[in-house]
Amino acid sequence: MVNQENVNVVLTLITPGIIQMLMNNRKITAEAASMLLYNSRLYKLLEDETTKLWHLSYVLLYDMLEDELTTGDITFPEEQ
């Protein structure tokens, strides 16, 4: 069973990849990339264990974040 503490551990593994992709693709600093991620609606949803977003790859989460940053909306992947 996954609990909030485990989600926090998973977040420490996921966030560096998202931050690195933001830095590379947007040509911004680590600090700016971190601010974009941590202040996003996606990150707040990611922190919530009940959303189950923590099980997605950081690449997919990055794409979702880019959607949010460019359109203001988050596109959630369909279950397969």
Backbone as CSV, one residue per row, in Angstrom:
resi,resn,N_x,N_y,N_z,CA_x,CA_y,CA_z,C_x,C_y,C_z
1,MET,0.833,-1.181,0.000,0.000,0.000,0.000,0.879,1.245,0.000
2,VAL,0.542,2.177,-0.859,1.298,3.419,-0.966,0.688,4.449,-0.032
3,ASN,1.556,5.110,0.713,1.067,6.182,1.578,1.755,7.486,1.198
4,GLN,1.360,8.555,1.831,1.882,9.872,1.473,3.393,9.945,1.642
5,GLU,3.928,9.301,2.647,5.379,9.323,2.853,6.099,8.677,1.679
6,ASN,5.561,7.565,1.172,6.163,6.908,0.018,6.081,7.783,-1.225
7,VAL,4.984,8.497,-1.386,4.841,9.406,-2.521,5.914,10.484,-2.448
8,ASN,6.175,10.999,-1.268,7.215,12.019,-1.109,8.580,11.489,-1.518
9,VAL,8.851,10.231,-1.214,10.115,9.605,-1.621,10.169,9.499,-3.138
10,VAL,9.083,9.067,-3.756,9.029,8.953,-5.213,9.226,10.328,-5.857
11,LEU,8.663,11.358,-5.268,8.816,12.711,-5.816,10.281,13.135,-5.876
12,THR,11.061,12.722,-4.887,12.481,13.089,-4.890,13.222,12.407,-6.038
13,LEU,12.662,11.312,-6.545,13.265,10.625,-7.683,12.770,11.189,-9.021
14,ILE,11.534,11.661,-9.049,10.905,12.140,-10.279,11.296,13.579,-10.608
15,THR,11.316,14.448,-9.620,11.476,15.880,-9.882,12.792,16.265,-10.557
16,PRO,13.927,15.645,-10.266,15.152,16.057,-10.964,15.060,15.904,-12.488
17,GLY,14.414,14.844,-12.951,14.262,14.647,-14.390,13.404,15.713,-15.029
18,ILE,12.319,16.085,-14.353,11.436,17.133,-14.874,12.178,18.464,-14.904
19,ILE,12.894,18.769,-13.842,13.650,20.019,-13.766,14.716,20.069,-14.856
20,GLN,15.407,18.971,-15.072,16.436,18.923,-16.118,15.831,19.152,-17.496
21,MET,14.682,18.548,-17.763,14.025,18.740,-19.055,13.588,20.201,-19.231
22,LEU,13.073,20.806,-18.170,12.708,22.222,-18.235,13.934,23.078,-18.553
23,MET,15.039,22.797,-17.889,16.271,23.548,-18.106,16.733,23.414,-19.557
24,ASN,16.734,22.198,-20.061,17.225,21.949,-21.413,16.309,22.547,-22.479
25,ASN,15.023,22.333,-22.332,14.079,22.737,-23.372,13.722,24.216,-23.333
26,ARG,13.757,24.799,-22.153,13.405,26.223,-22.030,14.638,27.107,-21.869
27,LYS,15.809,26.474,-21.771,17.076,27.225,-21.622,17.013,28.155,-20.416
28,ILE,16.634,27.564,-19.267,16.527,28.330,-18.026,17.399,27.684,-16.954
29,THR,17.596,28.402,-15.872,18.418,27.905,-14.771,17.667,26.852,-13.963
30,ALA,18.418,26.135,-13.153,17.813,25.138,-12.268,16.835,25.807,-11.305
31,GLU,17.192,26.973,-10.825,16.305,27.694,-9.908,14.986,28.063,-10.587
32,ALA,15.058,28.586,-11.801,13.845,28.963,-12.534,13.002,27.737,-12.857
33,ALA,13.656,26.658,-13.246,12.932,25.422,-13.555,12.251,24.871,-12.307
34,SER,12.943,24.918,-11.197,12.367,24.445,-9.937,11.150,25.269,-9.552
35,MET,11.261,26.579,-9.710,10.130,27.458,-9.389,8.922,27.129,-10.264
36,LEU,9.152,26.919,-11.563,8.054,26.570,-12.461,7.366,25.286,-12.008
37,LEU,8.175,24.283,-11.686,7.607,23.003,-11.274,6.886,23.110,-9.936
38,TYR,7.561,23.608,-8.927,6.997,23.598,-7.579,5.812,24.543,-7.399
39,ASN,5.682,25.533,-8.270,4.543,26.440,-8.200,3.408,26.046,-9.145
40,SER,3.553,24.917,-9.803,2.543,24.495,-10.774,1.375,23.762,-10.111
41,ARG,0.277,23.787,-10.804,-0.889,23.005,-10.379,-0.577,21.511,-10.478
42,LEU,0.192,21.141,-11.505,0.566,19.736,-11.675,1.302,19.217,-10.442
43,TYR,2.236,20.002,-9.919,2.996,19.540,-8.755,2.093,19.353,-7.543
44,LYS,1.143,20.227,-7.373,0.207,20.067,-6.255,-0.604,18.782,-6.411
45,LEU,-0.984,18.479,-7.635,-1.696,17.222,-7.885,-0.764,16.025,-7.695
46,LEU,0.472,16.181,-8.100,1.466,15.116,-7.970,1.726,14.778,-6.504
47,GLU,1.699,15.773,-5.651,1.910,15.553,-4.215,0.755,14.796,-3.558
48,ASP,-0.397,14.838,-4.165,-1.588,14.196,-3.609,-1.611,12.723,-4.006
49,GLU,-1.405,11.859,-3.054,-1.328,10.411,-3.319,-2.556,9.902,-4.046
50,THR,-3.713,10.471,-3.777,-4.954,9.939,-4.349,-5.062,10.158,-5.856
51,THR,-4.281,11.079,-6.427,-4.338,11.309,-7.877,-3.616,10.218,-8.662
52,LYS,-2.715,9.530,-7.992,-1.912,8.458,-8.608,-1.002,8.960,-9.733
53,LEU,-0.793,10.266,-9.824,0.098,10.792,-10.853,1.552,10.401,-10.601
54,TRP,1.896,10.112,-9.361,3.265,9.767,-9.006,3.765,8.523,-9.736
55,HIS,2.862,7.709,-10.259,3.319,6.484,-10.926,3.689,6.714,-12.394
56,LEU,3.466,7.924,-12.915,3.804,8.232,-14.303,5.288,8.559,-14.445
57,SER,5.823,8.392,-15.637,7.230,8.703,-15.880,7.453,10.211,-15.833
58,TYR,8.680,10.594,-15.546,8.960,12.028,-15.488,8.828,12.661,-16.866
59,VAL,9.024,11.895,-17.935,8.863,12.431,-19.285,7.397,12.780,-19.538
60,LEU,6.497,11.894,-19.164,5.073,12.158,-19.328,4.634,13.314,-18.430
61,LEU,5.140,13.350,-17.213,4.814,14.448,-16.304,5.338,15.779,-16.846
62,TYR,6.514,15.758,-17.449,7.055,16.966,-18.073,6.114,17.457,-19.173
63,ASP,5.642,16.541,-20.005,4.710,16.923,-21.075,3.435,17.531,-20.502
64,MET,2.953,16.973,-19.419,1.764,17.508,-18.771,2.040,18.906,-18.225
65,LEU,3.223,19.093,-17.660,3.598,20.403,-17.137,3.703,21.424,-18.268
66,GLU,4.291,21.046,-19.378,4.381,21.957,-20.521,2.990,22.358,-20.993
67,ASP,2.053,21.402,-21.002,0.666,21.730,-21.349,0.125,22.808,-20.415
68,GLU,0.364,22.603,-19.124,-0.125,23.569,-18.145,0.514,24.934,-18.351
69,LEU,1.812,24.951,-18.590,2.521,26.215,-18.727,2.145,26.965,-19.999
70,THR,1.824,26.242,-21.063,1.525,26.907,-22.330,0.041,27.195,-22.528
71,THR,-0.822,26.327,-21.977,-2.257,26.507,-22.212,-3.037,26.855,-20.957
72,GLY,-2.435,26.596,-19.803,-3.154,26.801,-18.541,-3.956,25.584,-18.118
73,ASP,-4.010,24.574,-18.994,-4.740,23.344,-18.685,-3.766,22.172,-18.624
74,ILE,-4.166,21.159,-17.874,-3.392,19.922,-17.790,-4.159,18.848,-18.548
75,THR,-3.476,18.185,-19.466,-4.067,17.074,-20.184,-3.629,15.793,-19.508
76,PHE,-4.579,15.078,-18.955,-4.270,13.835,-18.262,-4.256,12.683,-19.250
77,PRO,-3.259,11.789,-19.134,-3.210,10.648,-20.047,-4.377,9.699,-19.776
78,GLU,-4.835,9.059,-20.834,-5.906,8.084,-20.669,-5.321,6.785,-20.158
79,GLU,-6.108,6.101,-19.346,-5.677,4.801,-18.842,-5.626,3.811,-19.996
80,GLN,-4.600,2.978,-19.996,-4.473,1.968,-21.047,-4.727,0.606,-20.494
